[in-house]
Amino acid sequence: MSGRVIRIERISSRSGVVEEPSVTSKGYQLADPAHGKHKHHADNATYAKTLDEAAVLLERGFSLRMSAKGKPASLIAPKSLRIVRARRLPADKRKLFGHCASIQPVAVSDAN
């Protein structure tokens, strides 16, 4: 699927909370499935600077660390995540609606 990633969300969040990808000073924290049962260890973390980079890793099977206000961060498997991408309108539609309508958040795909 193409388009800039505008959001990565958990399909079924923990009760009563909105979870978002955790951002550290190094970027979004992901876990490589190659590390097996040790993938959750901080020294095995992989970082992505942008949501687009994180989405590429999710599509390769990496897990994403997500958090919610007042809750500890959790490592979420890619099958439990949804990638939301912006979809560019065709050129003829942009002319009708102007530059402000050139991107719409409508393309959604599951990470795996």
Secondary structure by P-SEA (a helix, b strand, c coil): cccccccccccccccccccccccccccbbbbbccccccccccccbbbbccaaaaaaaaaabbbbbbbcccccbbbbccccbbbbbbbbccaaaaaacccccccccccccccc
